[in-house]
Amino acid sequence: MPIAHVPRREFVTRSAAGIVLIASPLGAFAQTAAAPTPQQPVPKRPDPLAPSMVQDFVRKAHADLPGTKALLAEQPSLLNATWDWGGGDFEMGIGGAGHMGNREIAEFLIGEGGRFDIFVAAMLGKLEIVRALLTTWPALLASKGPHGIPLMRHAIAGGEPAQPVVEYLKSLTV
């Protein structure tokens, strides 16, 4: 195979660019990135939670604080487990407490490190959180919580402590 002729000026320019790249930190990165790295083993994930246990936990978290605490003590992974009621209706225990207005269970689960959302914040009367979320993402006003329950119904379920959230939500729909 014949060697292609490269004009001297192009050869010098290309060579100088290559030397700069190799000598630069970027060049070192490029060399490192090109080097094969040994595969890290993927840690084995634990087995899925028993569906019946998840469903029981979510049901209890609607209204049964002692039952919720007992199941969580038995299986801490239930804290953020989600039950699929079907048709895209997913619910965590805290979501059940949220639409039932069960402040005590919701606060217990949050205290354990449970995730919560705008629906639970509305039920708990956390106006500053609800306002910040709706200011940033106004479409959340129309979003639905577990079982298709709207944000306003979650706030109403929160009773007197959530009244400022109810008033705020009313002001947005007028």
Secondary structure, DSSP 8 states (H G I E B T S, - for coil): -------HHHHHHHHHHHHHHHHSHHHHHHHHHHS---------------HHHHHHHHHHHHH-HHHHHHHHHH-GGGGG-EEE-STT-EEEHHHHHHHHT-HHHHHHHHHTT----HHHHHHHT-HHHHHHHHHH-GGGGG-B-GGG-BHHHHHHHT-GGGHHHHHHHHHHH-
